[in-house]
Structure formats: C-alpha cells, structure tokens
C-alpha cells in the first residue's frame, strides 16, 4: 500500500500559463510589501492584496481571459507603484 506522501506526490497540479502569471504577480506584491521599512505599511499592502485577489477570484470567471489579463496588467502597475521609494501604503 502506498503512503500518503506518495499519493500526494502523484497528484501534481498542472497550472496554466495565466494561472502562473497570477501567482507570480501576487508573489511580487508580497515581496515588495515586505521590503517596506514600516511593518504597518507592509501589512496593509499585504492585507489589501490578499483581499483584492480573493474578491477578484470570486468575481471573474475562469474563462474570462481578457478580464484576467487586464487584472494582471493592472496588478503589475501596482507593483511598480509599491516599488517607488516614497510609497507609504494605500489610503
């Protein structure tokens, strides 16, 4: 009988390119937020990103590629905004 770890290893998930892009931009936002000196600012950015990604995952259908791609472009713009030295968080 196979162990639970062996069974779990056999169930590898294949993500689409679009899903990988979403994961990538989410990780970029978290990384950039953690670079901020003020922990309150970092946590605020992380909380907002987490909430927005969760909300959008419920709003946007998985087959609505155009909207997903637009959201990814928008998120990449926000990453660039977060990277700016004077950025102190969202209002």
N, C-alpha and C positions, 0 to 999 in steps of 0.2 A: 504494500500500500504506500502511495506517495505521501510525503509530508506536506503540511500546509504551505511551507515556503516554496516547495517545488511546484505546487499547484498555482500559487500566486505568480511565480516567475513565468509560467506558461501563458498566463493571461495578460500579456503585454498589450497595451493600448496603442493603436496607431492613430496619431493625430494628423489632421490635415495641415497644409501649409498655413492656412488662415488661422487655425487654432494656435499653431506655434507662434504666429505673429502676435496674437493677443497675449499669450503667456509672456512673450519677450517684452512687449511694451509695459505690461504690468510689472514685471521684474525691474525694468529700467526705472519706473516711477518709484518703486520701493527703494532701490539703491540710491537714487538721487535724494530722496527724502532723508535717508539715514546719514547722508553726508552733511546735512544742515547741523550747525552747532547747537541750536536751541532744541532740546528734546520735545518741547511742546509743539514747536513748528513741525518737526519730523512726524510726530504722532498725528497731528492734524492733517497733514498731507496724506499719510498712510490711511487714516480713517476715511477720508474723503474718497480716495482712490478705491478702497475696498467697497465702499457703499455704492459708488458710481458703477463699478464693474459688475457688482451683483445686480443692481437695478437694471442695467442695460441687458444683462444676460436674460432677464425675465421679459423685457420689452421687445427685444429684437428676435425675430425668427431665425433659426439656424440657416435657413436657405436664402435669407435676405443679404446676399453678398455685398451688394452695393452699399447698404447702410453699415455693414460691419467694416468694410474697407474705409468708409468715411470716418467712422468712430476711431479706427486705428490711426488714421492721419491726424485727427484731432488730438488724440492722446499723445502722439509723437510731438506735436506742437507744445503741449503742456509739459512734456519732459524738458524741452528746450527752455521753457519759461522757468521751470524749477531750477534748472542749472545756472540761471543768472545769479550773480553774487548777491544782489540786493533783494532777492526774493525772500519774503518773510512769511509766506503762507497765504492761504486763501481767506477771503472775507467771510 
